[in-house]
Amino acid sequence: MSIPKETSAPVAKSASAKKMLMGDLMQTVGILPILILIVAVFGFIAPPNFFTESNLLNITRQASINIVLAAGMTFIILTGGIDLSVGSILGTAAVAAMVVSLIPAFALLSIPAALMLGLLLGLFNGALVAFAGLPPFIVTLGTYTALRGAAYLLADGTTVINSDISFEWIGNDYLGPVPWLVVIALAVIAVCWFILRRTTLGVHIYAVGGNMQAARLTGIKVWLVLLFVYGMSGLLSGLGGVMSASRLYSANGNLGVGYELDAIAAVILGGTSFVGGIGTITGTLVGALIIATLQ
């Protein structure tokens, strides 16, 4: 009579997680020298100013919003798509948050309103791509243009200002020595890494980007994957809008112009293939830090 052997599933899962994390880090190491070189050059050119605490904090604050946008963009580019509307969604969500903050009875709903608006706009993009079969470039370019007009209308053509917003702590306060903006950005990176590397959905995202038709034939619900990645991008763009508004105490129709280019650059610089299927969220993080340092 044989004695059944105990399974080592938890150990196997733990080893798999460590292997994935190490794989991501090894891919990221390839672009780390670029960041180190840039930091060294700037440190040599402006030694009294570059390595000051205030300057380094400013760089991380600048990077935080792009990190959040680029995280959402990573999901989309991994599927072989693109989202040109993230800057416009950010601007529209920021204006919406500021407008709601001016209504005393609904001031506490500023953040949920911005996040929900971003999510719905992202899902709208995803629905057009997944169900109408329209090219992501065309869909998001149209959304980009339309939302710029919507943001101007929502702001009544002016800058919406509120120096007493309930969420100002996001852009100006600290968790210990670390700005909340940076804490939120790193939390987003952690969640995105978990989704991409530790869930079935993450496997499906890579599969869709590698070969959409083959993914469909294996039973993957491609439409659901596309809805998720565009919805995630919209949600994170809405979060970026909250972060921007909390730092500026204001928002207008121009907020977020050009942010989509920075987000795309961070993703590609971080090693994600523009045709999809290859890339890491940790690479995107380093790419965003490189861009922030250059700026």
N, C-alpha and C positions, 0 to 999 in steps of 0.2 A: 504494500500500500504506500503510495507516494504522498509526500506532504507538499501541498501547494506552496509555491514560493510567494513571498510578499512582493507586491509590485512596488516599483520605485518611481511612480508617476510624478509625485511632487518634486523628487530630485531631478527627474528628467526635464520637467518644466522649468525648474530653477536654472539648470544648466543651459537650456535653450534660450532663456531670457538673457543670461550673461553672454552667450555666444552672439545673440543679435545685437546687444549693446556694444560689445567689443567690435563687431563687424561695422556698425555705424561709426564708432569712434575711429577705426582704422581708415574708413573712407574719408572721414573729416580731417584726419591728420594730413592728408594731401594738400589741403588749402590753408592749414594753420601757418606754414612758413610765410605765406603772403601777408597774413595779418601781423605776424611778428615783424616782418620786414617793414611794413607800413608804420607800425608803432615805433620801430627803431629810427626810421628816417625822420618822422615828425619829432621824435624826442631829440634827435641831433640838431634839427633845424631850429627848434624853439625849446631848448632845454629848460629855461626858467618857467615856461608856461604850460607845456604839454602834460607833464606828470603831476600837476597840482590836483588836489582832491576835487576842487570845483569843476575843473575841465573834464576829468574822468567821469564824474557824476553826470555832467552835461552830455557826454558822449553816450553813456548808457541810457539816459533818458531819451535822447534822440533815437537811439536804436530800438527802444522798447516798442514804440508804435509800429515801426516797420517790421519788427520781429513778429508781431501779432498778425499783421497783414500778410507777410510772407509765409507764415505757417499755413494760413488758409490757401494761399496761392500754391503751396507745395502739393496739397491734396489734388488740386485741379490739374496742375502740370503733370503729376504722376499718372493721370488718366489720359494724357495726351491733349488736354484742353488748355484754355487760357481764359483769364478773367480781367478784362480791361476796365471793369466798372468798380473795382474795389475802392478807389479814391473817391468816386462819386457817391458810393454807398456810405463811406465814412463821413463825407461832408453832409449828406442828407440826414444821416442818423444823428450827427452832432447838432445840427440845427434843430431837429425834432426834440432832442434831449433838452436843449436850451429853452425852446418854446414851452415845453411841458413844465420846466422848472419855474417858469414865471407865473404858473397857475397854482396858487397856494394849495388848493384842495388836491391837486394831483402831482405836486412837486416830487414826492417820493417815488413816483412812477417814471421818473426821467430815464433811469437806467433800463428798466424793463421795456419801456417804449422804444428806446434806441436799439436794443438787442433784438426785439421782436421785428422791428422794421427791417433791420439788416438781414435777419433770417428769412423773412418773407420775400425780400428782393432777391436774395440768393436762390431761393427755391423757384422763383419766377424764371431766373436765368436757366436753372437746371431743367425745369419743365420744357422750356423751348428747345434746349439741346437734346434732352432725352426722348421727348415725345414728338416734337415737330421735326427733329432731325436736322436742325439748323446748325451751321458751323459756329462754334463757341466764339470765334473772333467777331463774327457779324452780330451775334446776339448781344454780347457784352459791350461792343462798341455802341450799339443802339441804346442799351441801358445807360451807358456812360453819358451819352449826350442828353437823354431824356431826364436823367436824375440831376444833372447840372441845372437844368431849367426848373425842376421841381424844388431844388434847394433854394434857389433864388426866390421863387414864389413863396415858399414856406417862411423864408426870412423877410419877406416883403421888400426885397431888394436892399436890405440894410444888414448891419452886423447885430445879431442878437446878443445882448450883454446881460449878465447877471452875476454880480460879485458875491452873491449869497447862495450859491448852489449847494444842494445837500451832498453832492459827491465830489466836492473840491479836494477832499483828502486823497483821492486817487492820484491826482496830478501833482500834489504838493507835500503830502505827508510821507513819513518813513515807517517801515517796520524794522525797528532797531536802526542800524546804520544804512539799510537798503531802501531806496525809494519804492513806494508801492507800485509805480509804473514798471519797474524792473521785476518786482515779485510777480506781478500779473503776467508779464511776458514770459518769464521762466516757467510759470505754472501752465501756461498755454503750450509751451514747447513740450513739457512733460506729458500732458494729456494727449497731445498729437502723437508723440512717440509711442505711447501705450497703444493708441488706436491702430497705428500703422504696423507695429511690430508684435503686438500681443493679442490681436483679435482677428477673427475670420474676416471681418470687414476690411481690415488692412490688407490681408492677402488678396482679397477681391479687387481692391483698388490697384494694387500692383499688376494683377492679372489683366484688368481692363486696359491699363496703359501699355502692357506688353503686347497684347493682341486682343482687341475688342471682340472680333468675330469668334475667335477661339474661346474666349471667356464666356460668350453667350452660348456656345455649343456645349460647354461643360456644365451648363445649368446656372451660371451666375446671373442674377438679375441685374443686368447692366444699367437699366433705367433707375433702379434703386440706388446703385453706387453713384451714378451721376447726380441724382437729386441730393444725395448726402454731401458730396464734395462741394457742390455749388452752394448748398445750404450752409455748410460749415464756413465757407469763404465769406458768405454774406453775414453770418453771425459774428465772425471775428472782425469783419469790417465795421459792424455796428459797435463792437467793443472798442475798436480803434477810435471811433467817433466819440465815445464816452471819454476815453483817455485824453484825446485832443482837447475836447471842450473843458474837461476838468482842469487842464493845465493852463488854458488861455482865458477861462471864465467867459468865453464868447465863441460864436460860430457864425459863418456866413457862407454864401454860395460858392466861394472860391476855396474853401477849406478842403484839403485833400487833393488839389490839382497836382498831378505828377506823381502822386504816391504809388500808383499802380506800376510805374516804371521802376521805382526803387524796389518794390516787392518782387517783381519779376527778376530784376538783376540779382537780388539776394538769393533767390532760388537757384538760378542758373549758375551763379558764382559758387554756390554751395555744392555743386556737382550733380544736381538733378537734370536728367536728360530732357531736352525740350520736346522730344517726341513721346515721352512717357515711359513708365515701367521701371525706371532706375532713379534712385535718389534717396536722400535721408533728411530727416528733419533737423538733425544735429548739424549737417552741412549748411542748411538754410540759416541756422543761428549764427554760424561763423561768417557766412556771406553777409548777413545784415550788419554784423559788427564791423566788417571791413568797410562797408559803405558808410556807416556812421562815422568811422574814423576819418575817412577821406573827406567827408563833409565838414 
